[in-house]
Structures are given as C-alpha cells and as structure tokens.
Amino acid sequence: MAGGLFALLDDVAALARLAAASIDDVGAAAGRATTKAAGVVIDDTAVTPQYVHGVAAERELPIVRTIAVGSLRNKFLFILPAALLLSQFLPWLLTPLLMVGGGYLCYEGAHKVWGKLTGHDHHDVPVTEVGPDAEKELIGGAIRTDLILSAEIMVIALNEVSDEPFVSRLAILAVVALVITIAVYGVVALIVKTDDVGLSLSQRSGSFVPALGRGMVNAMPKVLATISVVGTAAMLWVGGHIELVGLHDLGWHWPYDVVHHLEEDVEHAVGGIGGALAWLVNTAASALLGVIVGALVLAVVTLLPFGRSSDDEAAHAAH
C-alpha cells in the first residue's frame, strides 16, 4: 500500500515536472514570438495615445480600458481562431500572408516618413475636446486600427511557433495576445496620465516636487515624439526583415544570402563586438529593404484613385 502510494506520488511529481517544463517551453516560445513582433508592438503603443487627444482627463483611462477590451476581443474571438485554422489546414499560406503584412508595415513606415518630409503628418493636427458620440467613433476607430496591428502581431508570432503542436500553438498565442495587450495598454495608460500627474505635482509646495512635475509635463511631447520615431523605424526594420526572409522561403535566395554573407564577414573581421555589428548589418539591410518596399507600395497606392483622394482629404483637414 505504501509502495503504491509512493509510486503514485512519483508519478504525480513526474507529471508536475513535465507540466512545469511545458509551461517553461510555452513561456520561452511566447517570449521569442513577442520579440519578433516588437516593431508592431512599439507602433501600436505609439499610435494609441493619439486617440485620447482632446478627451477630458477623467475620460482618458476609461477610453484606454475600452480600447484594451476591444483589443482582447479582436485577438481571442477573431484573430486567434483564424490564425490557428490557417496554421492547421493551410500552412503554406503563412509566408505569403506574412509578407503581405510585412509590406503593409513597410508602407505605413514609409507613409509616416513621407508625411514628415512633406509636412502632411496628420497626427500632429490639434483636436478639440470630443463629445459622447465622437468618443464612440474614436473608440471604434482605435479598435479597428488595433485589429490590423494585432493581426500582424499574431501572424508574426504564429510564424515563430508554426512547428509546435496544435495545443502548444494555442497556449503560446494566447500568452502572446494577453501579454502584448497588457503591456501596450498599460504603457499607453501610463503615458496619457503622466502629464496629469506632472501637473498635479507642479502645484505642490516646495521646490523639488513642483520642478519634477513641470519636467514631466514638458517631457511628454518629446517622449511621444521619440516613441513615434522609434515605432516608424521599427516598422521599416521588421517589415523589411519579413520581406527578406519571406523571399528566401519562397525560393528567391540571393537578397537573403547577400545579407547573410555580409553579416558573417563583419562578425569574422571584428573581435568581441562582431556579433553586435553583424546584427546591426542585418538590421540596416532589413530597414533599407523596408524603405524600398514601402516607397514602392506608397507610390502605387498614391497613384490609385482612392489613395489620392484620401491623401488630399487628410492634407486639407491638416490645413
């Protein structure tokens, strides 16, 4: 009896170790997948605060919370089931779809760069305070934008774990969806309330605390501008890298081979920092390809009738 009990305990312990190892594997795979999607995550974080411009301070966090709930709904009700069905029954479509998403990232990055160069950056337009109806439209637009960005994040993550069993893929993508949503909208909530906290501190008595508060208020526009620049660069880099690897997977090997050989040459030619320099070479090459692809897509879209009309309307609204 005792021997049977100890055997049972051994089996339970073995199962517990196996479960722990599986959780570790899921966590590690989710971490890798999230890292690959970093460019889109940064852009998602940079885009969302723009949706609370002109909103009363007491409505900022409720709006961010509503958008976050909509983001979770996008991921778990629509994107995750579609991604799993795709990977299970049509895995050959994953690379082309990923490249389409990569092309969209390149286009968005190039569009933002072009907007800055031409002075038609629509996100810099001041927004007056919005009412309840406009707030609903604003939230709906933010959730629709999130759907596009979330789909790209999940497809990138799925591509990293496409060789995993179905249940592991489900667990990994669920972890990625939850972690990314919490991270993005947690940072967004922090960003949109920092100036309010700074304003409150600036009204306190003393010398150090008010100065800190004023510094926080003055720093936020620069922080948002920096996030926007980093997000744009990350979109071009990630989008270009997706195109580079996708071309290789589809049989057009020479662009990937050229970059890979250049990486190896740099790593072998330089000592201890060779690995870091090699990574920078790959990043720069990917970003350059992202700029080229983005510029081509932007040119095509601009030539289309709906592309011209939307740009003209946005430019007119900016003025």
C-alpha positions in Angstrom: 0.0 0.0 0.0 2.7 2.4 1.0 4.7 1.4 -2.1 1.7 2.1 -4.3 1.3 5.5 -2.6 4.9 6.4 -3.2 4.7 5.2 -6.8 1.6 7.4 -7.2 3.4 10.4 -5.7 6.4 9.8 -8.0 4.0 9.8 -11.0 2.4 13.0 -9.8 5.8 14.6 -9.3 6.9 13.5 -12.8 3.7 14.9 -14.3 4.3 18.2 -12.3 7.8 18.4 -13.7 6.5 17.7 -17.2 3.8 20.4 -16.8 6.4 22.9 -15.5 8.7 22.1 -18.4 5.8 22.6 -20.8 5.0 26.0 -19.2 8.6 27.0 -19.4 8.6 26.0 -23.1 5.4 27.9 -23.7 6.8 31.0 -21.9 10.1 30.8 -23.9 8.3 30.4 -27.2 5.9 33.2 -26.3 8.9 35.4 -25.4 10.6 34.7 -28.8 7.4 35.3 -30.7 6.7 38.6 -28.8 10.3 39.8 -29.5 9.8 39.2 -33.3 6.6 41.3 -33.1 8.4 44.1 -31.3 8.2 46.6 -34.1 4.4 46.3 -34.4 4.1 46.5 -30.6 6.1 49.7 -30.5 4.0 51.2 -33.3 0.8 50.1 -31.5 2.0 51.8 -28.4 2.9 54.9 -30.3 -0.4 55.1 -32.2 -2.9 54.5 -29.4 -2.2 57.7 -27.3 -3.2 59.8 -30.3 -6.8 58.6 -29.8 -7.2 60.4 -26.4 -6.1 63.8 -27.6 -8.8 66.3 -26.9 -10.5 64.0 -24.4 -11.4 65.2 -20.9 -8.8 64.0 -18.4 -11.4 61.9 -16.4 -12.3 60.0 -19.7 -8.8 59.1 -20.7 -8.4 55.9 -18.7 -11.9 54.6 -19.3 -11.3 55.1 -23.1 -8.0 53.3 -22.9 -9.6 50.5 -20.9 -12.4 50.1 -23.5 -9.9 50.0 -26.4 -7.9 47.4 -24.5 -11.0 45.2 -24.0 -11.7 45.6 -27.7 -8.2 44.6 -28.5 -8.6 41.4 -26.4 -11.8 40.7 -28.2 -10.1 41.2 -31.6 -7.3 38.8 -30.6 -9.3 36.0 -28.9 -12.5 36.0 -30.9 -11.3 36.7 -34.4 -7.6 36.6 -34.9 -6.5 33.7 -32.8 -9.1 31.2 -34.2 -8.3 32.3 -37.8 -4.6 32.0 -37.2 -4.9 28.5 -35.7 -7.1 27.3 -38.5 -4.7 28.8 -41.1 -1.7 27.1 -39.5 -3.5 23.8 -39.2 -5.1 23.4 -42.6 -3.3 26.0 -44.9 0.2 26.4 -43.5 1.6 27.2 -47.0 -0.3 30.4 -46.9 1.5 31.6 -43.8 4.6 33.0 -45.6 2.6 34.9 -48.3 0.3 36.4 -45.7 3.2 37.3 -43.5 4.8 39.1 -46.5 1.6 41.0 -47.2 1.6 42.1 -43.6 5.3 43.0 -43.9 4.5 45.1 -46.9 1.8 46.9 -45.0 4.3 47.7 -42.2 6.8 49.0 -44.8 4.0 51.1 -46.4 3.0 52.5 -43.0 6.6 53.4 -42.1 7.3 55.0 -45.5 4.0 56.9 -45.3 4.9 58.3 -41.9 8.4 59.3 -43.2 6.9 60.9 -46.3 4.3 62.8 -44.2 7.1 64.2 -42.0 9.2 65.2 -45.1 6.3 66.9 -46.8 4.7 68.4 -43.7 1.5 66.4 -44.1 1.8 64.4 -40.9 -1.9 64.2 -39.9 -1.3 63.1 -36.4 0.1 66.5 -35.5 -3.3 68.2 -36.1 -4.7 69.6 -32.9 -8.0 68.0 -31.8 -10.8 69.8 -29.9 -12.5 68.2 -26.9 -14.8 65.4 -28.1 -18.4 64.7 -27.0 -20.0 61.3 -26.3 -20.9 60.5 -30.0 -17.5 61.5 -31.2 -15.9 59.4 -28.4 -17.8 56.3 -29.6 -16.5 56.9 -33.1 -13.0 57.5 -31.7 -13.1 54.2 -29.8 -14.4 52.3 -32.8 -11.6 53.7 -35.0 -9.0 52.8 -32.4 -10.3 49.2 -32.2 -10.3 48.9 -36.0 -6.7 50.1 -36.1 -5.9 47.7 -33.3 -7.4 44.8 -35.4 -4.9 45.4 -38.2 -1.9 45.7 -35.9 -3.0 42.8 -33.7 -3.4 40.6 -36.7 0.1 41.4 -37.8 1.5 40.7 -34.3 -0.3 37.4 -34.1 0.8 36.3 -37.6 4.4 37.1 -36.8 4.1 35.2 -33.5 2.4 32.3 -35.3 5.2 32.1 -37.8 7.7 31.6 -35.0 5.8 28.7 -33.5 4.3 27.1 -36.6 6.2 23.8 -35.9 4.7 23.4 -32.4 1.8 21.0 -31.8 -1.7 22.5 -32.0 -2.2 22.8 -28.2 1.2 24.4 -27.7 0.5 26.9 -30.5 -2.9 27.7 -28.9 -1.2 28.3 -25.5 1.7 30.3 -26.9 -0.5 32.6 -29.0 -2.9 33.1 -26.1 0.0 34.1 -23.9 1.3 36.4 -26.6 -2.1 38.0 -27.0 -2.6 38.6 -23.3 0.9 39.8 -22.6 1.1 42.2 -25.5 -2.3 43.7 -24.8 -1.5 44.2 -21.1 2.0 45.7 -22.0 0.7 48.0 -24.8 -2.3 49.4 -23.0 -0.5 49.5 -19.6 2.2 51.7 -21.2 -0.5 53.8 -23.0 -2.3 54.4 -19.7 0.9 55.4 -18.1 1.8 57.8 -21.0 -1.6 59.5 -21.1 -1.7 60.1 -17.4 1.9 61.2 -16.9 1.2 64.8 -17.8 -1.8 64.9 -15.4 0.5 63.5 -12.6 3.1 66.1 -13.5 0.6 68.9 -13.5 -0.6 67.8 -10.0 3.0 67.7 -8.7 3.8 71.1 -10.2 1.1 72.6 -8.0 2.6 71.2 -4.8 4.6 73.3 -2.3 8.3 73.1 -2.2 11.0 73.4 -4.8 11.9 69.8 -6.0 8.5 68.3 -6.4 7.0 71.2 -8.5 10.1 71.2 -10.6 9.8 67.4 -11.2 6.1 67.9 -12.1 6.9 70.6 -14.6 9.7 68.4 -16.1 7.3 65.6 -16.5 4.8 67.8 -18.3 7.4 69.3 -20.6 9.0 65.9 -21.3 5.8 64.1 -22.5 5.7 65.7 -26.0 9.3 64.7 -26.6 8.6 61.2 -25.2 5.7 60.8 -27.6 7.7 62.1 -30.5 10.6 59.7 -29.7 8.2 56.7 -29.4 6.7 57.7 -32.8 10.2 57.8 -34.4 11.2 54.5 -32.8 7.9 52.9 -33.9 8.4 54.1 -37.5 12.0 52.8 -37.6 10.9 49.5 -36.1 8.1 49.1 -38.7 10.6 49.6 -41.5 13.1 47.2 -39.9 10.6 44.5 -39.0 8.7 44.8 -42.3 11.9 44.7 -44.4 13.1 41.6 -42.4 9.8 39.8 -43.0 10.2 40.5 -46.8 13.8 39.4 -46.7 13.1 36.1 -45.0 9.9 35.6 -47.0 11.7 35.9 -50.3 14.2 33.3 -49.1 11.5 30.9 -48.1 9.7 31.3 -51.4 12.9 30.4 -53.3 14.4 33.8 -54.2 17.5 33.4 -52.2 20.0 36.0 -53.3 18.9 39.0 -51.2 19.0 36.9 -48.0 22.3 35.3 -49.0 23.9 38.6 -49.7 22.9 40.0 -46.2 23.8 36.7 -44.5 27.3 36.6 -46.1 27.9 40.3 -45.2 26.9 39.5 -41.6 29.4 36.6 -41.5 32.2 38.8 -43.0 31.6 41.5 -40.4 31.4 39.1 -37.5 34.7 37.3 -38.5 36.5 40.6 -39.3 35.8 42.2 -35.9 36.6 40.9 -32.5 34.4 40.8 -29.4 31.7 43.1 -30.8 31.5 41.3 -34.1 28.2 39.7 -33.2 26.6 43.1 -32.3 27.9 44.7 -35.5 26.6 41.7 -37.6 23.2 42.2 -36.1 23.4 45.9 -37.0 24.3 45.0 -40.5 21.2 42.8 -40.8 19.0 45.4 -39.2 20.3 48.2 -41.5 19.8 45.9 -44.6 16.3 45.0 -43.5 15.4 48.6 -42.8 16.8 49.6 -46.3 14.7 46.9 -47.9 11.7 48.1 -45.8 12.2 51.7 -47.2 12.4 50.4 -50.8 9.3 48.2 -50.4 7.4 50.9 -48.5 8.2 53.5 -51.1 7.1 51.3 -54.0 3.8 50.4 -52.2 3.3 54.1 -51.3 3.9 55.1 -54.9 1.3 52.5 -56.2 -1.3 53.5 -53.6 -0.8 57.2 -54.3 -1.5 56.6 -58.0 -4.7 54.8 -57.2 -7.9 57.0 -57.2 -8.8 56.2 -53.6 -5.2 56.7 -52.5 -5.1 60.2 -54.0 -8.5 61.2 -52.6 -7.7 60.1 -49.0 -4.4 61.9 -49.0 -6.0 65.1 -50.4 -8.7 65.0 -47.7 -6.1 64.4 -45.0 -4.0 67.2 -46.3 -7.0 69.5 -46.5 -8.0 68.6 -42.9 -4.5 69.4 -41.7 -4.8 72.9 -43.0 
